[in-house]
Amino acid sequence: MENPKLLNLVADWLEEATISQMQEKFTSGELTSKELVFMYLHRISSFDSGLNSVLEVNPDALQIAAALDAERKESGPRSSMHGIPILLKDNIDTHDKMHTSAGSLALKDSIAPKDSYVAEQLRKAGAVILGKTNMTEWANFMANGMKAGYSSRGGQVLNPYGPAKFDVGGSSAGSGAAIAANFAAAAIGTETSGSILNPSVQNSLVGIKPTVGLISRRGIIPIAHTQDTAGPMARTVEDAVTLLTALCGRDAHDAITGTNPLANVDYTEFLTKDGLKGKRIGIGTEGFIKHLSVEKQEVVVAALEILKTSGAEIVENIEIPSRHALWKDDVLTYEFKPDLNGYLNSLHPAIAVRTLADLIAFNNQNAEKMLKYGQAVLVESEKTSGSLTESAYIDALEFDHYHSTKQGIDYTLEKDNLDIIVFPHDEGSYISAKAGYPSIAVPAGYSSSGEPVGITFAGTAYSEPLLIQVAYAFEQMTGFRKTPVLGKE
């Protein structure tokens, strides 16, 4: 960079700058949104070749930022997101010059005919949509054994804390790596089961997986309508919550948002440093922590010991009956075909892939590029009728709902009179996912080799205010997050 002011800001300020700090500089006139976009573009071009996290940059980003700067001068900011650069996962539609492909070369030329609800909300709030992030292809619903963060369009995303050593997490891998490496203020990921929480804990980020219904899914390439949701990923709880506030609302085109009692809430009101005091928190380690390495277990245990000194009431050895349940992915297998077919049919007529069957055929015709890990999951879904009439589907849906709620999260909360449950790393996320319930992942430390470790707070439907209070208080107590050391420019 040639501008000495920006060079100094990149060197001394930008790396861990928060959204509120950015707004302070905007307000004082020390910085413009256009300059901030320039600095993030500089970081992407300097460092992302070693991480592969950003698929493409919005060619209009600088002009959008300049227009928002002018608007700020004329009439003031629209919201606390005004002028803030945000990255979106590559399965979230933007009706602009960028593509939306779910990481697949089959949709590499697809430009969404309309903005997603998420993109609409961001533009309304005055955010700058900076670019699209790489992801596990088809949100890891394509093949058995596909490596997290791999896509045919974007290649392999790497973890900035240890590109050659650590799993980057999936399927919102690019969003996780990009924000850990500070290529934007924050990002949007999506989750069906663990796909926000897992890359968040693996990249030392805060990830909010909202209640299904808090954010409209319209314009997001789907897996399963009963579990899919978008959510923020950021370096701090405050940044994630600021972004969450901009995303929430009711949408007449997504029926589940009609259940949202928090549509007009400013979630930053719940950022209280004493948010742990008096809360009853159940420790959900039994049957879950064993899935982590011994080193990661030790980090989690140490973090939970800190939690015990927070003023919260801690209940250990909680019982979650459904951890013994014989969970399957049948609901996803049945819902994927009709949900994906509906999405593909809405694309521009120039896009030849119109159905799941078309996608499978395209992959077979381009096997060398497309089938590094095969496509067994796609093929299995194609075998279903697509009508959602099979008794096997209805039975699986009822099983998942009952065991994730009445024998899962709600059972435990009610039995022990708990406010929330805390899980090690992202273990247990599948239970909340099947219930459509919210979770927040926060950094909890690092292994001796430097691999990030997190904990996840989980609650019942629309318990985001409680989760935010607890996550923020824990973060403020601990301050675990460390900046990754990236390759030299």
KOLKE-855243 format. One record per residue (C-alpha): residue number from 0; x, y, z. Coordinates in nm, 3 decimals, padded with zeros to 5 digits. Each point is the difference from the previous one (the first is absolute). Layout:
<recs>
  num       c1       c2       c3
  NUM        X        Y        Z
...
</recs>
This chain:
<recs>
  num       c1       c2       c3
    0   00.000   00.000   00.000
    1   00.119   00.354  -00.077
    2  -00.221   00.201   00.236
    3   00.203   00.043   00.323
    4  -00.313   00.049   00.212
    5  -00.145  -00.330  -00.115
    6   00.334  -00.175   00.036
    7   00.019   00.109   00.362
    8  -00.358  -00.107   00.068
    9   00.062  -00.340  -00.159
   10   00.313  -00.046   00.210
   11  -00.122   00.131   00.336
   12  -00.379  -00.003   00.012
   13  -00.194  -00.202  -00.256
   14   00.093  -00.353   00.098
   15  -00.234  -00.028   00.301
   16  -00.211   00.314  -00.049
   17  -00.363  -00.047   00.102
   18  -00.308   00.133  -00.175
   19  -00.055   00.262   00.271
   20   00.361   00.117  -00.036
   21  -00.049   00.029  -00.374
   22  -00.311   00.208   00.057
   23   00.192   00.228   00.237
   24   00.255   00.073  -00.270
   25  -00.275   00.057  -00.257
   26  -00.174   00.244   00.235
   27   00.319   00.191   00.080
   28   00.094   00.026  -00.367
   29   00.325  -00.192   00.050
   30  -00.112  -00.273  -00.239
   31  -00.248  -00.060  -00.280
   32  -00.175  -00.320  -00.099
   33   00.177   00.016  -00.336
   34   00.338   00.009   00.175
   35  -00.103  -00.290   00.221
   36  -00.097  -00.204  -00.305
   37   00.338   00.082  -00.157
   38   00.176  -00.131   00.311
   39  -00.195  -00.325   00.000
   40   00.061  -00.051  -00.371
   41   00.369   00.052   00.072
   42  -00.005  -00.270   00.268
   43  -00.189  -00.244  -00.223
   44   00.246   00.049  -00.286
   45   00.297  -00.026   00.236
   46  -00.094  -00.305   00.203
   47  -00.288  -00.201  -00.143
   48   00.209  -00.187  -00.255
   49   00.119  -00.202   00.299
   50  -00.351  -00.064   00.136
   51  -00.234  -00.015  -00.299
   52  -00.290   00.142   00.200
   53  -00.143   00.269  -00.233
   54  -00.147  -00.119  -00.331
   55  -00.062   00.340  -00.152
   56  -00.020   00.366   00.089
   57  -00.293   00.226  -00.080
   58   00.124   00.217  -00.290
   59  -00.228   00.282   00.117
   60   00.116  -00.006   00.364
   61   00.207   00.319  -00.017
   62  -00.275   00.191  -00.179
   63  -00.265  -00.123   00.245
   64   00.222   00.109   00.289
   65   00.053   00.342  -00.157
   66  -00.376   00.045  -00.042
   67  -00.056  -00.095   00.365
   68   00.266   00.252   00.104
   69  -00.187   00.269  -00.190
   70  -00.328  -00.106   00.157
   71   00.153   00.016   00.347
   72   00.104   00.361  -00.062
   73  -00.342   00.096  -00.133
   74  -00.235  -00.176   00.241
   75   00.201  -00.203   00.251
   76   00.044  -00.378   00.031
   77  -00.286  -00.242  -00.057
   78   00.109  -00.231   00.281
   79   00.307  -00.123   00.186
   80   00.079  -00.207  -00.311
   81   00.022   00.305  -00.228
   82   00.313  -00.025  -00.215
   83   00.119  -00.326   00.159
   84   00.146  -00.262  -00.240
   85  -00.156  -00.346   00.035
   86   00.078  -00.330  -00.178
   87  -00.274  -00.250  -00.093
   88   00.022  -00.375  -00.036
   89  -00.028  -00.111  -00.363
   90  -00.346  -00.153   00.048
   91  -00.167   00.336   00.078
   92  -00.155   00.177  -00.300
   93   00.110   00.350  -00.096
   94  -00.156   00.164  -00.303
   95   00.311   00.186  -00.112
   96   00.312  -00.084  -00.201
   97   00.099  -00.292   00.225
   98  -00.090  -00.365  -00.040
   99  -00.173  -00.237   00.240
  100   00.110  -00.359  -00.050
  101   00.014  -00.195   00.329
  102   00.363  -00.057  -00.096
  103  -00.093  -00.204  -00.308
  104   00.132   00.052  -00.351
  105  -00.347  -00.103  -00.115
  106  -00.124   00.347   00.109
  107   00.319   00.201  -00.056
  108  -00.180   00.229  -00.247
  109  -00.321   00.038   00.201
  110  -00.095   00.351   00.106
  111  -00.303   00.000   00.227
  112  -00.313   00.157  -00.150
  113  -00.076   00.168   00.334
  114   00.173   00.089   00.324
  115  -00.044  -00.242   00.285
  116  -00.176   00.132   00.309
  117   00.341   00.014   00.170
  118   00.145   00.214  -00.279
  119  -00.309   00.225   00.006
  120   00.039   00.055   00.374
  121   00.371   00.078  -00.031
  122  -00.057   00.254  -00.275
  123  -00.287   00.155   00.196
  124   00.230   00.039   00.302
  125   00.267   00.164  -00.217
  126   00.256  -00.281   00.009
  127   00.243  -00.054  -00.286
  128  -00.023  -00.352  -00.142
  129   00.371  -00.048  -00.065
  130   00.007  -00.346  -00.155
  131  -00.084  -00.369   00.013
  132   00.182  -00.260   00.206
  133   00.101  -00.353  -00.095
  134  -00.181  -00.288   00.170
  135  -00.029  -00.376   00.016
  136  -00.175  -00.079  -00.328
  137  -00.380  -00.019   00.028
  138   00.048   00.075   00.370
  139   00.151  -00.347   00.048
  140  -00.307  -00.176  -00.134
  141   00.162  -00.153  -00.306
  142   00.234  -00.284   00.094
  143   00.107  -00.219   00.287
  144   00.342   00.095   00.134
  145   00.030   00.335  -00.178
  146   00.265   00.211   00.171
  147  -00.140   00.303   00.183
  148   00.052   00.316  -00.203
  149   00.046  -00.169  -00.339
  150  -00.191   00.101  -00.311
  151   00.046  -00.064  -00.371
  152  -00.031   00.372  -00.070
  153   00.227   00.133   00.272
  154   00.231  -00.282   00.104
  155   00.100  -00.060   00.361
  156  -00.044   00.265   00.272
  157   00.279  -00.005   00.260
  158   00.002   00.097   00.367
  159   00.196   00.323   00.065
  160   00.115  -00.132   00.340
  161   00.178  -00.291  -00.167
  162  -00.061  -00.045  -00.373
  163   00.195  -00.324  -00.015
  164  -00.111  -00.136   00.339
  165  -00.355   00.087   00.104
  166  -00.344  -00.078  -00.138
  167  -00.167   00.321  -00.117
  168  -00.349  -00.128   00.082
  169  -00.302  -00.003  -00.225
  170  -00.210   00.068  -00.184
  171   00.032   00.378   00.053
  172   00.374  -00.048  -00.023
  173   00.082   00.304  -00.208
  174  -00.204   00.226   00.225
  175   00.188  -00.137   00.301
  176   00.350   00.025  -00.146
  177  -00.062   00.341  -00.158
  178  -00.122   00.165   00.320
  179   00.268  -00.164   00.214
  180   00.253   00.145  -00.246
  181  -00.185   00.336   00.005
  182  -00.104   00.029  -00.363
  183  -00.324   00.179   00.101
  184  -00.169   00.126   00.313
  185  -00.219  -00.311   00.020
  186  -00.160  -00.265  -00.219
  187  -00.322  -00.192  -00.048
  188   00.007  -00.378   00.017
  189  -00.279  -00.253  -00.027
  190  -00.075  -00.307   00.205
  191  -00.206  -00.313  -00.036
  192   00.193  -00.190   00.265
  193   00.322   00.148   00.138
  194   00.101   00.204  -00.304
  195   00.024   00.334   00.185
  196   00.109  -00.135   00.337
  197   00.271  -00.236  -00.125
  198   00.202   00.249  -00.210
  199  -00.049   00.257   00.276
  200   00.165  -00.212   00.270
  201   00.268  -00.117  -00.245
  202   00.090   00.362  -00.089
  203  -00.032   00.156   00.347
  204  -00.312   00.196  -00.093
  205  -00.340   00.079   00.143
  206  -00.269  -00.175  -00.201
  207  -00.373   00.046   00.054
  208  -00.224  -00.275  -00.132
  209  -00.346   00.157   00.049
  210  -00.335  -00.160   00.061
  211  -00.143  -00.116  -00.332
  212  -00.242   00.286  -00.068
  213   00.206   00.288   00.134
  214   00.149   00.070  -00.346
  215  -00.181  -00.071  -00.325
  216   00.153  -00.275  -00.217
  217  -00.136   00.148  -00.324
  218   00.270   00.005  -00.265
  219   00.237  -00.244   00.170
  220   00.095  -00.318  -00.187
  221  -00.165  -00.261   00.224
  222   00.069  -00.337   00.151
  223  -00.304  -00.047   00.224
  224  -00.270   00.254   00.074
  225  -00.065  -00.128   00.352
  226   00.360   00.064   00.111
  227   00.163   00.261  -00.228
  228   00.085   00.346   00.127
  229   00.250   00.279  -00.059
  230   00.195   00.162   00.282
  231   00.288   00.238   00.079
  232   00.366  -00.091   00.052
  233   00.228   00.261   00.154
  234   00.308   00.056   00.216
  235  -00.200   00.128   00.299
  236  -00.342  -00.063   00.150
  237  -00.084   00.368  -00.041
  238   00.074  -00.005  -00.372
  239  -00.200  -00.321  -00.051
  240  -00.295   00.144   00.192
  241   00.014   00.331  -00.190
  242  -00.019  -00.195  -00.325
  243  -00.276  -00.225   00.133
  244  -00.216   00.304   00.077
  245   00.022   00.108  -00.363
  246  -00.099  -00.344  -00.132
  247  -00.310  -00.077   00.206
  248  -00.360   00.058  -00.094
  249  -00.313  -00.154  -00.143
  250  -00.034  -00.091  -00.365
  251  -00.332  -00.078  -00.165
  252   00.187  -00.235  -00.236
  253   00.136  -00.219   00.282
  254  -00.283  -00.126   00.220
  255   00.214  -00.104   00.299
  256   00.098   00.364   00.062
  257  -00.359   00.055   00.108
  258   00.089  -00.179   00.325
  259   00.273   00.255   00.076
  260  -00.082   00.206   00.313
  261   00.332   00.185  -00.026
  262  -00.041   00.156  -00.345
  263   00.069   00.359   00.107
  264   00.243  -00.058   00.287
  265   00.333   00.180   00.031
  266   00.214  -00.287   00.126
  267   00.280   00.231   00.112
  268  -00.221   00.079   00.303
  269   00.096  -00.343   00.135
  270   00.376   00.066   00.000
  271   00.043   00.011   00.377
  272   00.328  -00.087   00.174
  273  -00.187  -00.152   00.295
  274  -00.214  -00.212  -00.231
  275   00.111  -00.324   00.167
  276  -00.104   00.096   00.351
  277  -00.294  -00.200   00.127
  278  -00.036  -00.210  -00.317
  279  -00.042  -00.375   00.047
  280   00.231  -00.171  -00.247
  281   00.016  -00.372  -00.063
  282   00.336  -00.151  -00.094
  283  -00.055  -00.228  -00.298
  284   00.327  -00.190  -00.009
  285  -00.121  -00.354   00.073
  286  -00.001  -00.195  -00.326
  287   00.125   00.301  -00.199
  288   00.346   00.102   00.116
  289   00.138  -00.348  -00.074
  290  -00.017   00.081  -00.372
  291   00.276   00.261   00.040
  292   00.373  -00.064   00.021
  293   00.147  -00.022   00.350
  294   00.163   00.342  -00.047
  295  -00.326   00.162  -00.107
  296  -00.179  -00.163   00.292
  297   00.249   00.160   00.238
  298  -00.059   00.344  -00.153
  299  -00.377  -00.040   00.030
  300   00.023  -00.116   00.362
  301   00.218   00.302   00.085
  302  -00.252   00.236  -00.164
  303  -00.287  -00.161   00.191
  304   00.191   00.049   00.326
  305   00.008   00.373  -00.078
  306  -00.373  -00.011  -00.071
  307  -00.054  -00.138   00.350
  308   00.147   00.319   00.147
  309  -00.231   00.229  -00.199
  310  -00.288   00.030   00.242
  311  -00.213  -00.244  -00.199
  312  -00.158  -00.301   00.166
  313   00.168  -00.302  -00.154
  314  -00.177  -00.336  -00.026
  315   00.234  -00.284  -00.092
  316  -00.073  -00.349  -00.131
  317  -00.317   00.106  -00.178
  318  -00.199  -00.264  -00.183
  319  -00.091   00.033  -00.368
  320  -00.187  -00.324  -00.079
  321   00.024   00.040  -00.377
  322   00.377  -00.012  -00.004
  323  -00.059  -00.376  -00.009
  324  -00.250   00.025  -00.288
  325   00.072  -00.164  -00.334
  326   00.020   00.323  -00.198
  327  -00.011  -00.007  -00.380
  328   00.007   00.256  -00.282
  329  -00.321  -00.126  -00.161
  330  -00.180   00.333   00.035
  331   00.275   00.173  -00.196
  332   00.003  -00.275  -00.263
  333  -00.372   00.039  -00.065
  334  -00.022   00.381   00.019
  335   00.306   00.076  -00.214
  336  -00.148  -00.111  -00.333
  337  -00.320   00.210   00.000
  338   00.173   00.294   00.168
  339   00.290   00.005  -00.247
  340  -00.225  -00.058  -00.301
  341  -00.208   00.298   00.104
  342   00.310   00.218   00.026
  343   00.154  -00.114  -00.330
  344  -00.329   00.052  -00.184
  345   00.001   00.367   00.108
  346   00.334   00.077  -00.166
  347   00.054   00.179  -00.330
  348  -00.101  -00.218  -00.300
  349   00.361   00.006  -00.121
  350   00.100  -00.224   00.291
  351  -00.030  -00.355  -00.136
  352  -00.005  -00.176   00.336
  353  -00.369   00.015   00.098
  354  -00.041  -00.307   00.224
  355   00.199  -00.224   00.231
  356   00.002  -00.259  -00.279
  357   00.158   00.260  -00.232
  358   00.265   00.074   00.262
  359   00.090  -00.367   00.038
  360   00.025  -00.034  -00.378
  361   00.220   00.312  -00.026
  362   00.231  -00.139   00.268
  363   00.026  -00.333  -00.181
  364   00.078   00.173  -00.330
  365   00.277   00.201   00.167
  366   00.115  -00.267   00.242
  367   00.367   00.100   00.013
  368  -00.087   00.347   00.130
  369  -00.318  -00.077   00.190
  370   00.033  -00.340   00.165
  371   00.315   00.013   00.211
  372  -00.208  -00.142   00.286
  373  -00.286  -00.144  -00.206
  374  -00.366   00.099   00.034
  375  -00.158  -00.285   00.196
  376  -00.208   00.239   00.214
  377  -00.150   00.171  -00.304
  378  -00.082  -00.336  -00.159
  379  -00.169  -00.125   00.317
  380  -00.221   00.310   00.015
  381  -00.093  -00.033  -00.367
  382  -00.142  -00.347   00.074
  383  -00.276   00.157   00.209
  384  -00.329   00.105  -00.159
  385   00.050   00.370   00.071
  386  -00.362   00.018   00.116
  387   00.067  -00.029   00.377
  388  -00.281  -00.257   00.021
  389   00.207  -00.301   00.105
  390  -00.078  -00.140   00.344
  391   00.374  -00.039   00.055
  392   00.038   00.378  -00.030
  393  -00.291   00.085   00.229
  394   00.119  -00.253   00.257
  395   00.355   00.138  -00.013
  396  -00.124   00.359   00.035
  397  -00.213  -00.086   00.303
  398   00.286  -00.202   00.153
  399   00.244   00.288  -00.038
  400  -00.243   00.255   00.142
  401  -00.096  -00.210   00.301
  402   00.352  -00.111   00.093
  403   00.159   00.342  -00.051
  404  -00.264   00.184   00.206
  405  -00.206  -00.217   00.240
  406   00.289  -00.241   00.049
  407   00.274   00.251  -00.076
  408   00.050   00.371   00.067
  409  -00.341   00.073   00.156
  410   00.005  -00.314   00.213
  411   00.330   00.098   00.159
  412  -00.087   00.366   00.046
  413  -00.327  -00.088   00.172
  414   00.130  -00.292   00.208
  415   00.281   00.201   00.157
  416  -00.168   00.342  -00.019
  417   00.281   00.127  -00.223
  418   00.027   00.317  -00.204
  419   00.248  -00.145  -00.246
  420   00.234  -00.293  -00.069
  421   00.370   00.025  -00.083
  422   00.163  -00.258  -00.228
  423   00.371  -00.062  -00.069
  424   00.121   00.145  -00.332
  425  -00.291  -00.056  -00.243
  426  -00.098  -00.343   00.132
  427  -00.375  -00.031   00.052
  428  -00.074   00.246  -00.279
  429  -00.195  -00.264  -00.190
  430  -00.264  -00.017   00.276
  431  -00.063   00.376  -00.011
  432   00.005  -00.013  -00.381
  433  -00.270  -00.266  -00.020
  434  -00.212   00.199   00.246
  435   00.053   00.324  -00.193
  436   00.133   00.153   00.324
  437   00.270   00.267   00.041
  438   00.364  -00.034   00.106
  439   00.294   00.237   00.038
  440   00.361  -00.117  -00.030
  441   00.278   00.201   00.167
  442   00.378  -00.046   00.022
  443   00.118  -00.200   00.303
  444   00.374  -00.020  -00.054
  445   00.260  -00.186  -00.206
  446   00.179  -00.332   00.005
  447   00.377  -00.003   00.058
  448   00.047  -00.012  -00.377
  449  -00.220   00.309  -00.044
  450  -00.321  -00.159  -00.125
  451  -00.309   00.199   00.103
  452  -00.249  -00.151   00.244
  453  -00.346   00.131   00.084
  454  -00.309  -00.060   00.208
  455  -00.361   00.026  -00.113
  456  -00.293   00.141   00.197
  457  -00.338  -00.148  -00.100
  458  -00.359   00.077   00.093
  459  -00.362  -00.045  -00.099
  460  -00.185   00.176  -00.282
  461   00.054   00.377  -00.016
  462   00.228   00.005   00.305
  463   00.253   00.218  -00.183
  464  -00.019   00.279   00.263
  465   00.109  -00.242   00.276
  466   00.272  -00.155  -00.215
  467   00.139   00.341  -00.094
  468   00.019   00.110   00.364
  469   00.190  -00.312   00.098
  470   00.230  -00.012  -00.305
  471   00.093   00.367   00.035
  472   00.068  -00.027   00.374
  473   00.219  -00.309  -00.054
  474   00.192   00.172  -00.279
  475   00.058   00.311   00.212
  476   00.121  -00.216   00.292
  477   00.246  -00.199  -00.205
  478   00.113   00.185  -00.313
  479   00.131  -00.322  -00.150
  480   00.015   00.102  -00.364
  481   00.346   00.051  -00.151
  482   00.075   00.136  -00.345
  483   00.137  -00.260  -00.243
  484   00.344   00.064  -00.148
  485  -00.038   00.011  -00.377
  486   00.262  -00.043  -00.270
  487   00.210   00.301  -00.087
  488  -00.116   00.234  -00.277
</recs>
